[in-house]
């Protein structure tokens, strides 16, 4: 991993930081961020794993994914605003892909708002392709709901 990024499993002691990162990342989109409790409940669910991304000793992002058989879903990815467009999202996504690949996953799915061009660009550059759309899926504060673009990455 480049640019001094490191990752490690997301654990119980990281829940407050993860909730803070999620709140910050999704507030910009007009979405409510996940709470500490919601993240804890997801992390305790079967097949769910999380990664915490660090750079220069700072916790700057996290991701959660759920694996079932040979498929996985990226449940969320959140990067601190000051570290976006500097390779952090790509680094965390690549770590997540490596993690699910280790568990025999052959297809990784995700949903992203059609009003999030930075995330859409990252996913396309990483090899994800659109496979569906959910109309009005993401509620937005003070603006119309956004469609979710369902994307898939075939892992070899």
Secondary structure as UniProt FT lines:
FT   TURN            3..4
FT   STRAND          5..9
FT   HELIX           12..14
FT   HELIX           15..27
FT   TURN            28..30
FT   HELIX           36..43
FT   TURN            46..47
FT   STRAND          48..55
FT   TURN            56..57
FT   STRAND          58..68
FT   TURN            69..70
FT   STRAND          71..79
FT   HELIX           81..83
FT   TURN            84..87
FT   HELIX           88..102
FT   TURN            103..104
FT   STRAND          107..113
FT   TURN            114..115
FT   HELIX           117..125
FT   TURN            126..127
FT   STRAND          129..138
FT   TURN            141..142
FT   STRAND          146..154
//
